[in-house]
C-alpha cells in the first residue's frame, strides 16, 4: 500500500468519508467533517500505523492529503 492510499484510508476511517471523495491535493481545511476530535483520531491512527509518536509541529504543518502521505513516508 502506498503512503497516499494509507493517508486516504486513515482520513476515510476517521472522518466517515468515502475514499473516492478524498483527492490527493485536497486541502485539509476544506474537509467539512474535520474537527478537533476527528483530528485527534487521525493522529492516534497515524501514530499506530507508523509505530511511534508524531512531532506536534509536523501535525500543525499538514495542509493537504499529500502532506499527510509525506508525513507517513517520513516517519517510516
PDB file of N, CA, C and O in Angstrom:
ATOM      1  N   UNK A   1       0.844  -1.177   0.000  1.00  0.00           N
ATOM      2  CA  UNK A   1       0.000   0.000   0.000  1.00  0.00           C
ATOM      3  C   UNK A   1       0.892   1.244   0.000  1.00  0.00           C
ATOM      4  O   UNK A   1       1.856   1.333   0.760  1.00  0.00           O
ATOM      5  N   UNK A   2       0.555   2.185  -0.855  1.00  0.00           N
ATOM      6  CA  UNK A   2       1.340   3.417  -0.909  1.00  0.00           C
ATOM      7  C   UNK A   2       0.968   4.316   0.261  1.00  0.00           C
ATOM      8  O   UNK A   2      -0.075   4.140   0.890  1.00  0.00           O
ATOM      9  N   UNK A   3       1.831   5.273   0.541  1.00  0.00           N
ATOM     10  CA  UNK A   3       1.561   6.224   1.617  1.00  0.00           C
ATOM     11  C   UNK A   3       0.307   7.037   1.310  1.00  0.00           C
ATOM     12  O   UNK A   3      -0.446   7.374   2.224  1.00  0.00           O
ATOM     13  N   UNK A   4       0.068   7.357   0.030  1.00  0.00           N
ATOM     14  CA  UNK A   4      -1.127   8.114  -0.347  1.00  0.00           C
ATOM     15  C   UNK A   4      -2.392   7.294  -0.073  1.00  0.00           C
ATOM     16  O   UNK A   4      -3.375   7.814   0.455  1.00  0.00           O
ATOM     17  N   UNK A   5      -2.357   6.021  -0.435  1.00  0.00           N
ATOM     18  CA  UNK A   5      -3.510   5.159  -0.166  1.00  0.00           C
ATOM     19  C   UNK A   5      -3.762   5.059   1.338  1.00  0.00           C
ATOM     20  O   UNK A   5      -4.903   5.089   1.797  1.00  0.00           O
ATOM     21  N   UNK A   6      -2.681   4.943   2.083  1.00  0.00           N
ATOM     22  CA  UNK A   6      -2.804   4.835   3.534  1.00  0.00           C
ATOM     23  C   UNK A   6      -3.355   6.128   4.137  1.00  0.00           C
ATOM     24  O   UNK A   6      -4.190   6.085   5.040  1.00  0.00           O
ATOM     25  N   UNK A   7      -2.892   7.269   3.645  1.00  0.00           N
ATOM     26  CA  UNK A   7      -3.391   8.557   4.131  1.00  0.00           C
ATOM     27  C   UNK A   7      -4.889   8.668   3.893  1.00  0.00           C
ATOM     28  O   UNK A   7      -5.638   9.092   4.774  1.00  0.00           O
ATOM     29  N   UNK A   8      -5.321   8.285   2.696  1.00  0.00           N
ATOM     30  CA  UNK A   8      -6.748   8.342   2.365  1.00  0.00           C
ATOM     31  C   UNK A   8      -7.552   7.364   3.215  1.00  0.00           C
ATOM     32  O   UNK A   8      -8.677   7.665   3.615  1.00  0.00           O
ATOM     33  N   UNK A   9      -6.983   6.206   3.490  1.00  0.00           N
ATOM     34  CA  UNK A   9      -7.658   5.212   4.325  1.00  0.00           C
ATOM     35  C   UNK A   9      -7.840   5.741   5.749  1.00  0.00           C
ATOM     36  O   UNK A   9      -8.898   5.565   6.352  1.00  0.00           O
ATOM     37  N   UNK A  10      -6.812   6.384   6.273  1.00  0.00           N
ATOM     38  CA  UNK A  10      -6.893   6.967   7.620  1.00  0.00           C
ATOM     39  C   UNK A  10      -7.994   8.031   7.660  1.00  0.00           C
ATOM     40  O   UNK A  10      -8.848   8.022   8.546  1.00  0.00           O
ATOM     41  N   UNK A  11      -7.960   8.941   6.691  1.00  0.00           N
ATOM     42  CA  UNK A  11      -8.961  10.009   6.656  1.00  0.00           C
ATOM     43  C   UNK A  11     -10.366   9.451   6.481  1.00  0.00           C
ATOM     44  O   UNK A  11     -11.300   9.881   7.157  1.00  0.00           O
ATOM     45  N   UNK A  12     -10.509   8.508   5.584  1.00  0.00           N
ATOM     46  CA  UNK A  12     -11.813   7.909   5.335  1.00  0.00           C
ATOM     47  C   UNK A  12     -12.370   7.264   6.599  1.00  0.00           C
ATOM     48  O   UNK A  12     -13.538   7.456   6.936  1.00  0.00           O
ATOM     49  N   UNK A  13     -11.537   6.502   7.294  1.00  0.00           N
ATOM     50  CA  UNK A  13     -11.974   5.811   8.503  1.00  0.00           C
ATOM     51  C   UNK A  13     -12.287   6.744   9.649  1.00  0.00           C
ATOM     52  O   UNK A  13     -13.248   6.520  10.385  1.00  0.00           O
ATOM     53  N   UNK A  14     -11.492   7.787   9.813  1.00  0.00           N
ATOM     54  CA  UNK A  14     -11.695   8.700  10.943  1.00  0.00           C
ATOM     55  C   UNK A  14     -12.786   9.728  10.685  1.00  0.00           C
ATOM     56  O   UNK A  14     -13.413  10.221  11.622  1.00  0.00           O
ATOM     57  N   UNK A  15     -13.014  10.050   9.422  1.00  0.00           N
ATOM     58  CA  UNK A  15     -13.987  11.085   9.087  1.00  0.00           C
ATOM     59  C   UNK A  15     -15.299  10.526   8.538  1.00  0.00           C
ATOM     60  O   UNK A  15     -16.253  11.268   8.302  1.00  0.00           O
ATOM     61  N   UNK A  16     -15.331   9.206   8.340  1.00  0.00           N
ATOM     62  CA  UNK A  16     -16.515   8.548   7.775  1.00  0.00           C
ATOM     63  C   UNK A  16     -16.882   9.142   6.411  1.00  0.00           C
ATOM     64  O   UNK A  16     -18.042   9.441   6.127  1.00  0.00           O
ATOM     65  N   UNK A  17     -15.844   9.301   5.581  1.00  0.00           N
ATOM     66  CA  UNK A  17     -15.991   9.839   4.228  1.00  0.00           C
ATOM     67  C   UNK A  17     -15.514   8.768   3.260  1.00  0.00           C
ATOM     68  O   UNK A  17     -14.468   8.164   3.497  1.00  0.00           O
ATOM     69  N   UNK A  18     -16.244   8.509   2.175  1.00  0.00           N
ATOM     70  CA  UNK A  18     -15.769   7.529   1.199  1.00  0.00           C
ATOM     71  C   UNK A  18     -14.407   7.934   0.618  1.00  0.00           C
ATOM     72  O   UNK A  18     -14.166   9.105   0.321  1.00  0.00           O
ATOM     73  N   UNK A  19     -13.539   6.956   0.466  1.00  0.00           N
ATOM     74  CA  UNK A  19     -12.196   7.223  -0.069  1.00  0.00           C
ATOM     75  C   UNK A  19     -12.268   7.956  -1.405  1.00  0.00           C
ATOM     76  O   UNK A  19     -11.424   8.805  -1.693  1.00  0.00           O
ATOM     77  N   UNK A  20     -13.264   7.637  -2.218  1.00  0.00           N
ATOM     78  CA  UNK A  20     -13.392   8.245  -3.543  1.00  0.00           C
ATOM     79  C   UNK A  20     -13.564   9.765  -3.464  1.00  0.00           C
ATOM     80  O   UNK A  20     -13.268  10.469  -4.430  1.00  0.00           O
ATOM     81  N   UNK A  21     -14.035  10.271  -2.339  1.00  0.00           N
ATOM     82  CA  UNK A  21     -14.231  11.717  -2.174  1.00  0.00           C
ATOM     83  C   UNK A  21     -12.976  12.437  -1.707  1.00  0.00           C
ATOM     84  O   UNK A  21     -12.985  13.659  -1.559  1.00  0.00           O
ATOM     85  N   UNK A  22     -11.900  11.702  -1.473  1.00  0.00           N
ATOM     86  CA  UNK A  22     -10.679  12.305  -0.939  1.00  0.00           C
ATOM     87  C   UNK A  22      -9.632  12.369  -2.050  1.00  0.00           C
ATOM     88  O   UNK A  22      -9.051  11.349  -2.420  1.00  0.00           O
ATOM     89  N   UNK A  23      -9.398  13.551  -2.571  1.00  0.00           N
ATOM     90  CA  UNK A  23      -8.398  13.749  -3.624  1.00  0.00           C
ATOM     91  C   UNK A  23      -7.008  13.932  -3.036  1.00  0.00           C
ATOM     92  O   UNK A  23      -6.859  14.291  -1.868  1.00  0.00           O
ATOM     93  N   UNK A  24      -5.998  13.682  -3.851  1.00  0.00           N
ATOM     94  CA  UNK A  24      -4.609  13.764  -3.398  1.00  0.00           C
ATOM     95  C   UNK A  24      -4.233  15.157  -2.878  1.00  0.00           C
ATOM     96  O   UNK A  24      -3.513  15.283  -1.888  1.00  0.00           O
ATOM     97  N   UNK A  25      -4.723  16.184  -3.546  1.00  0.00           N
ATOM     98  CA  UNK A  25      -4.320  17.552  -3.196  1.00  0.00           C
ATOM     99  C   UNK A  25      -5.422  18.344  -2.507  1.00  0.00           C
ATOM    100  O   UNK A  25      -5.400  19.575  -2.488  1.00  0.00           O
ATOM    101  N   UNK A  26      -6.385  17.627  -1.942  1.00  0.00           N
ATOM    102  CA  UNK A  26      -7.461  18.289  -1.213  1.00  0.00           C
ATOM    103  C   UNK A  26      -6.886  18.948   0.038  1.00  0.00           C
ATOM    104  O   UNK A  26      -6.091  18.351   0.765  1.00  0.00           O
ATOM    105  N   UNK A  27      -7.296  20.168   0.267  1.00  0.00           N
ATOM    106  CA  UNK A  27      -6.884  20.891   1.466  1.00  0.00           C
ATOM    107  C   UNK A  27      -7.567  20.271   2.677  1.00  0.00           C
ATOM    108  O   UNK A  27      -8.762  19.978   2.645  1.00  0.00           O
ATOM    109  N   UNK A  28      -6.806  20.078   3.733  1.00  0.00           N
ATOM    110  CA  UNK A  28      -7.371  19.522   4.957  1.00  0.00           C
ATOM    111  C   UNK A  28      -8.469  20.457   5.488  1.00  0.00           C
ATOM    112  O   UNK A  28      -9.459  19.985   6.046  1.00  0.00           O
ATOM    113  N   UNK A  29      -8.304  21.760   5.321  1.00  0.00           N
ATOM    114  CA  UNK A  29      -9.283  22.725   5.801  1.00  0.00           C
ATOM    115  C   UNK A  29     -10.603  22.639   5.039  1.00  0.00           C
ATOM    116  O   UNK A  29     -11.646  23.037   5.558  1.00  0.00           O
ATOM    117  N   UNK A  30     -10.562  22.125   3.819  1.00  0.00           N
ATOM    118  CA  UNK A  30     -11.789  22.061   3.021  1.00  0.00           C
ATOM    119  C   UNK A  30     -12.640  20.830   3.341  1.00  0.00           C
ATOM    120  O   UNK A  30     -13.766  20.707   2.857  1.00  0.00           O
ATOM    121  N   UNK A  31     -12.105  19.927   4.148  1.00  0.00           N
ATOM    122  CA  UNK A  31     -12.862  18.726   4.520  1.00  0.00           C
ATOM    123  C   UNK A  31     -13.786  19.100   5.673  1.00  0.00           C
ATOM    124  O   UNK A  31     -13.350  19.237   6.816  1.00  0.00           O
ATOM    125  N   UNK A  32     -15.059  19.261   5.358  1.00  0.00           N
ATOM    126  CA  UNK A  32     -16.002  19.780   6.354  1.00  0.00           C
ATOM    127  C   UNK A  32     -16.171  18.856   7.558  1.00  0.00           C
ATOM    128  O   UNK A  32     -16.553  19.313   8.635  1.00  0.00           O
ATOM    129  N   UNK A  33     -15.895  17.571   7.392  1.00  0.00           N
ATOM    130  CA  UNK A  33     -16.038  16.621   8.508  1.00  0.00           C
ATOM    131  C   UNK A  33     -14.881  16.712   9.505  1.00  0.00           C
ATOM    132  O   UNK A  33     -14.948  16.128  10.586  1.00  0.00           O
ATOM    133  N   UNK A  34     -13.825  17.439   9.149  1.00  0.00           N
ATOM    134  CA  UNK A  34     -12.637  17.523  10.008  1.00  0.00           C
ATOM    135  C   UNK A  34     -12.853  18.558  11.113  1.00  0.00           C
ATOM    136  O   UNK A  34     -13.108  19.732  10.845  1.00  0.00           O
ATOM    137  N   UNK A  35     -12.747  18.100  12.347  1.00  0.00           N
ATOM    138  CA  UNK A  35     -12.803  18.995  13.501  1.00  0.00           C
ATOM    139  C   UNK A  35     -11.728  18.539  14.486  1.00  0.00           C
ATOM    140  O   UNK A  35     -10.953  17.632  14.185  1.00  0.00           O
ATOM    141  N   UNK A  36     -11.681  19.157  15.645  1.00  0.00           N
ATOM    142  CA  UNK A  36     -10.611  18.850  16.594  1.00  0.00           C
ATOM    143  C   UNK A  36     -10.656  17.400  17.081  1.00  0.00           C
ATOM    144  O   UNK A  36      -9.607  16.783  17.268  1.00  0.00           O
ATOM    145  N   UNK A  37     -11.840  16.856  17.285  1.00  0.00           N
ATOM    146  CA  UNK A  37     -11.947  15.464  17.734  1.00  0.00           C
ATOM    147  C   UNK A  37     -11.515  14.486  16.648  1.00  0.00           C
ATOM    148  O   UNK A  37     -10.804  13.520  16.921  1.00  0.00           O
ATOM    149  N   UNK A  38     -11.942  14.736  15.432  1.00  0.00           N
ATOM    150  CA  UNK A  38     -11.543  13.834  14.351  1.00  0.00           C
ATOM    151  C   UNK A  38     -10.047  13.973  14.064  1.00  0.00           C
ATOM    152  O   UNK A  38      -9.396  13.000  13.682  1.00  0.00           O
ATOM    153  N   UNK A  39      -9.500  15.178  14.245  1.00  0.00           N
ATOM    154  CA  UNK A  39      -8.054  15.355  14.051  1.00  0.00           C
ATOM    155  C   UNK A  39      -7.279  14.554  15.092  1.00  0.00           C
ATOM    156  O   UNK A  39      -6.233  13.980  14.788  1.00  0.00           O
ATOM    157  N   UNK A  40      -7.790  14.517  16.311  1.00  0.00           N
ATOM    158  CA  UNK A  40      -7.160  13.702  17.357  1.00  0.00           C
ATOM    159  C   UNK A  40      -7.212  12.220  16.985  1.00  0.00           C
ATOM    160  O   UNK A  40      -6.241  11.494  17.199  1.00  0.00           O
ATOM    161  N   UNK A  41      -8.330  11.771  16.432  1.00  0.00           N
ATOM    162  CA  UNK A  41      -8.458  10.371  15.998  1.00  0.00           C
ATOM    163  C   UNK A  41      -7.486  10.071  14.859  1.00  0.00           C
ATOM    164  O   UNK A  41      -6.890   8.995  14.815  1.00  0.00           O
ATOM    165  N   UNK A  42      -7.330  11.015  13.945  1.00  0.00           N
ATOM    166  CA  UNK A  42      -6.377  10.845  12.835  1.00  0.00           C
ATOM    167  C   UNK A  42      -4.963  10.714  13.385  1.00  0.00           C
ATOM    168  O   UNK A  42      -4.185   9.877  12.926  1.00  0.00           O
ATOM    169  N   UNK A  43      -4.636  11.537  14.363  1.00  0.00           N
ATOM    170  CA  UNK A  43      -3.303  11.498  14.971  1.00  0.00           C
ATOM    171  C   UNK A  43      -3.042  10.142  15.625  1.00  0.00           C
ATOM    172  O   UNK A  43      -1.973   9.559  15.442  1.00  0.00           O
ATOM    173  N   UNK A  44      -4.001   9.646  16.375  1.00  0.00           N
ATOM    174  CA  UNK A  44      -3.850   8.342  17.040  1.00  0.00           C
ATOM    175  C   UNK A  44      -3.678   7.241  16.000  1.00  0.00           C
ATOM    176  O   UNK A  44      -2.793   6.395  16.133  1.00  0.00           O
ATOM    177  N   UNK A  45      -4.511   7.245  14.975  1.00  0.00           N
ATOM    178  CA  UNK A  45      -4.422   6.229  13.915  1.00  0.00           C
ATOM    179  C   UNK A  45      -3.080   6.314  13.190  1.00  0.00           C
ATOM    180  O   UNK A  45      -2.465   5.290  12.894  1.00  0.00           O
ATOM    181  N   UNK A  46      -2.636   7.520  12.910  1.00  0.00           N
ATOM    182  CA  UNK A  46      -1.350   7.728  12.240  1.00  0.00           C
ATOM    183  C   UNK A  46      -0.211   7.183  13.089  1.00  0.00           C
ATOM    184  O   UNK A  46       0.659   6.475  12.583  1.00  0.00           O
ATOM    185  N   UNK A  47      -0.214   7.508  14.369  1.00  0.00           N
ATOM    186  CA  UNK A  47       0.846   7.029  15.262  1.00  0.00           C
ATOM    187  C   UNK A  47       0.817   5.508  15.401  1.00  0.00           C
ATOM    188  O   UNK A  47       1.867   4.872  15.489  1.00  0.00           O
ATOM    189  N   UNK A  48      -0.365   4.932  15.422  1.00  0.00           N
ATOM    190  CA  UNK A  48      -0.472   3.470  15.477  1.00  0.00           C
ATOM    191  C   UNK A  48       0.136   2.835  14.227  1.00  0.00           C
ATOM    192  O   UNK A  48       0.832   1.823  14.308  1.00  0.00           O
ATOM    193  N   UNK A  49      -0.130   3.432  13.091  1.00  0.00           N
ATOM    194  CA  UNK A  49       0.364   2.857  11.832  1.00  0.00           C
ATOM    195  C   UNK A  49       1.869   2.991  11.653  1.00  0.00           C
ATOM    196  O   UNK A  49       2.510   2.083  11.123  1.00  0.00           O
ATOM    197  N   UNK A  50       2.443   4.112  12.088  1.00  0.00           N
ATOM    198  CA  UNK A  50       3.892   4.278  11.918  1.00  0.00           C
ATOM    199  C   UNK A  50       4.671   3.733  13.106  1.00  0.00           C
ATOM    200  O   UNK A  50       5.889   3.573  13.035  1.00  0.00           O
ATOM    201  N   UNK A  51       3.968   3.449  14.197  1.00  0.00           N
ATOM    202  CA  UNK A  51       4.619   2.813  15.340  1.00  0.00           C
ATOM    203  C   UNK A  51       5.409   3.735  16.236  1.00  0.00           C
ATOM    204  O   UNK A  51       6.254   3.284  17.009  1.00  0.00           O
ATOM    205  N   UNK A  52       5.142   5.023  16.137  1.00  0.00           N
ATOM    206  CA  UNK A  52       5.807   5.958  17.047  1.00  0.00           C
ATOM    207  C   UNK A  52       5.047   7.275  17.103  1.00  0.00           C
ATOM    208  O   UNK A  52       4.139   7.524  16.310  1.00  0.00           O
ATOM    209  N   UNK A  53       5.439   8.111  18.055  1.00  0.00           N
ATOM    210  CA  UNK A  53       4.775   9.395  18.257  1.00  0.00           C
ATOM    211  C   UNK A  53       5.166  10.371  17.145  1.00  0.00           C
ATOM    212  O   UNK A  53       6.311  10.398  16.694  1.00  0.00           O
ATOM    213  N   UNK A  54       4.194  11.162  16.719  1.00  0.00           N
ATOM    214  CA  UNK A  54       4.430  12.169  15.685  1.00  0.00           C
ATOM    215  C   UNK A  54       4.676  13.516  16.365  1.00  0.00           C
ATOM    216  O   UNK A  54       3.958  13.895  17.290  1.00  0.00           O
ATOM    217  N   UNK A  55       5.688  14.227  15.899  1.00  0.00           N
ATOM    218  CA  UNK A  55       6.001  15.558  16.426  1.00  0.00           C
ATOM    219  C   UNK A  55       4.799  16.481  16.164  1.00  0.00           C
ATOM    220  O   UNK A  55       4.353  16.598  15.023  1.00  0.00           O
ATOM    221  N   UNK A  56       4.275  17.133  17.203  1.00  0.00           N
ATOM    222  CA  UNK A  56       3.126  18.025  17.017  1.00  0.00           C
ATOM    223  C   UNK A  56       3.367  19.120  15.977  1.00  0.00           C
ATOM    224  O   UNK A  56       2.428  19.538  15.299  1.00  0.00           O
ATOM    225  N   UNK A  57       4.592  19.585  15.842  1.00  0.00           N
ATOM    226  CA  UNK A  57       4.910  20.604  14.836  1.00  0.00           C
ATOM    227  C   UNK A  57       4.634  20.063  13.433  1.00  0.00           C
ATOM    228  O   UNK A  57       4.135  20.790  12.575  1.00  0.00           O
ATOM    229  N   UNK A  58       4.957  18.794  13.198  1.00  0.00           N
ATOM    230  CA  UNK A  58       4.679  18.174  11.901  1.00  0.00           C
ATOM    231  C   UNK A  58       3.177  18.088  11.648  1.00  0.00           C
ATOM    232  O   UNK A  58       2.728  18.254  10.514  1.00  0.00           O
ATOM    233  N   UNK A  59       2.405  17.831  12.694  1.00  0.00           N
ATOM    234  CA  UNK A  59       0.955  17.747  12.549  1.00  0.00           C
ATOM    235  C   UNK A  59       0.349  19.113  12.216  1.00  0.00           C
ATOM    236  O   UNK A  59      -0.580  19.209  11.414  1.00  0.00           O
ATOM    237  N   UNK A  60       0.877  20.150  12.830  1.00  0.00           N
ATOM    238  CA  UNK A  60       0.375  21.506  12.582  1.00  0.00           C
ATOM    239  C   UNK A  60       0.631  21.931  11.132  1.00  0.00           C
ATOM    240  O   UNK A  60      -0.135  22.711  10.567  1.00  0.00           O
ATOM    241  N   UNK A  61       1.700  21.420  10.540  1.00  0.00           N
ATOM    242  CA  UNK A  61       2.071  21.795   9.172  1.00  0.00           C
ATOM    243  C   UNK A  61       1.230  21.105   8.098  1.00  0.00           C
ATOM    244  O   UNK A  61       1.337  21.454   6.923  1.00  0.00           O
ATOM    245  N   UNK A  62       0.403  20.140   8.476  1.00  0.00           N
ATOM    246  CA  UNK A  62      -0.401  19.422   7.484  1.00  0.00           C
ATOM    247  C   UNK A  62      -1.386  20.365   6.813  1.00  0.00           C
ATOM    248  O   UNK A  62      -2.197  21.007   7.481  1.00  0.00           O
ATOM    249  N   UNK A  63      -1.313  20.445   5.489  1.00  0.00           N
ATOM    250  CA  UNK A  63      -2.226  21.301   4.732  1.00  0.00           C
ATOM    251  C   UNK A  63      -3.079  20.507   3.742  1.00  0.00           C
ATOM    252  O   UNK A  63      -4.230  20.858   3.482  1.00  0.00           O
ATOM    253  N   UNK A  64      -2.500  19.426   3.189  1.00  0.00           N
ATOM    254  CA  UNK A  64      -3.204  18.642   2.173  1.00  0.00           C
ATOM    255  C   UNK A  64      -3.088  17.152   2.483  1.00  0.00           C
ATOM    256  O   UNK A  64      -2.319  16.732   3.348  1.00  0.00           O
ATOM    257  N   UNK A  65      -3.869  16.378   1.756  1.00  0.00           N
ATOM    258  CA  UNK A  65      -3.792  14.920   1.885  1.00  0.00           C
ATOM    259  C   UNK A  65      -2.399  14.456   1.471  1.00  0.00           C
ATOM    260  O   UNK A  65      -1.856  13.522   2.061  1.00  0.00           O
ATOM    261  N   UNK A  66      -1.818  15.100   0.464  1.00  0.00           N
ATOM    262  CA  UNK A  66      -0.462  14.766   0.026  1.00  0.00           C
ATOM    263  C   UNK A  66       0.547  15.000   1.162  1.00  0.00           C
ATOM    264  O   UNK A  66       1.496  14.231   1.315  1.00  0.00           O
ATOM    265  N   UNK A  67       0.345  16.052   1.948  1.00  0.00           N
ATOM    266  CA  UNK A  67       1.216  16.310   3.107  1.00  0.00           C
ATOM    267  C   UNK A  67       1.127  15.168   4.120  1.00  0.00           C
ATOM    268  O   UNK A  67       2.137  14.762   4.695  1.00  0.00           O
ATOM    269  N   UNK A  68      -0.081  14.655   4.333  1.00  0.00           N
ATOM    270  CA  UNK A  68      -0.269  13.531   5.257  1.00  0.00           C
ATOM    271  C   UNK A  68       0.460  12.297   4.745  1.00  0.00           C
ATOM    272  O   UNK A  68       1.084  11.576   5.523  1.00  0.00           O
ATOM    273  N   UNK A  69       0.385  12.052   3.447  1.00  0.00           N
ATOM    274  CA  UNK A  69       1.106  10.920   2.853  1.00  0.00           C
ATOM    275  C   UNK A  69       2.612  11.097   3.031  1.00  0.00           C
ATOM    276  O   UNK A  69       3.319  10.138   3.340  1.00  0.00           O
ATOM    277  N   UNK A  70       3.099  12.317   2.836  1.00  0.00           N
ATOM    278  CA  UNK A  70       4.525  12.590   3.031  1.00  0.00           C
ATOM    279  C   UNK A  70       4.953  12.365   4.464  1.00  0.00           C
ATOM    280  O   UNK A  70       6.056  11.883   4.722  1.00  0.00           O
ATOM    281  N   UNK A  71       4.086  12.712   5.393  1.00  0.00           N
ATOM    282  CA  UNK A  71       4.387  12.503   6.812  1.00  0.00           C
ATOM    283  C   UNK A  71       4.492  11.011   7.120  1.00  0.00           C
ATOM    284  O   UNK A  71       5.369  10.587   7.873  1.00  0.00           O
ATOM    285  N   UNK A  72       3.605  10.228   6.543  1.00  0.00           N
ATOM    286  CA  UNK A  72       3.665   8.774   6.725  1.00  0.00           C
ATOM    287  C   UNK A  72       4.993   8.230   6.206  1.00  0.00           C
ATOM    288  O   UNK A  72       5.631   7.408   6.864  1.00  0.00           O
ATOM    289  N   UNK A  73       5.406   8.685   5.037  1.00  0.00           N
ATOM    290  CA  UNK A  73       6.686   8.234   4.469  1.00  0.00           C
ATOM    291  C   UNK A  73       7.863   8.633   5.343  1.00  0.00           C
ATOM    292  O   UNK A  73       8.781   7.839   5.551  1.00  0.00           O
ATOM    293  N   UNK A  74       7.842   9.860   5.857  1.00  0.00           N
ATOM    294  CA  UNK A  74       8.958  10.350   6.667  1.00  0.00           C
ATOM    295  C   UNK A  74       9.093   9.612   7.985  1.00  0.00           C
ATOM    296  O   UNK A  74      10.207   9.410   8.467  1.00  0.00           O
ATOM    297  N   UNK A  75       7.987   9.209   8.573  1.00  0.00           N
ATOM    298  CA  UNK A  75       8.038   8.565   9.890  1.00  0.00           C
ATOM    299  C   UNK A  75       8.228   7.058   9.802  1.00  0.00           C
ATOM    300  O   UNK A  75       8.313   6.391  10.834  1.00  0.00           O
ATOM    301  N   UNK A  76       8.296   6.525   8.635  1.00  0.00           N
ATOM    302  CA  UNK A  76       8.527   5.071   8.496  1.00  0.00           C
ATOM    303  C   UNK A  76       9.990   4.772   8.472  1.00  0.00           C
ATOM    304  O   UNK A  76      10.381   3.610   8.361  1.00  0.00           O
TER     305      UNK A  76
END
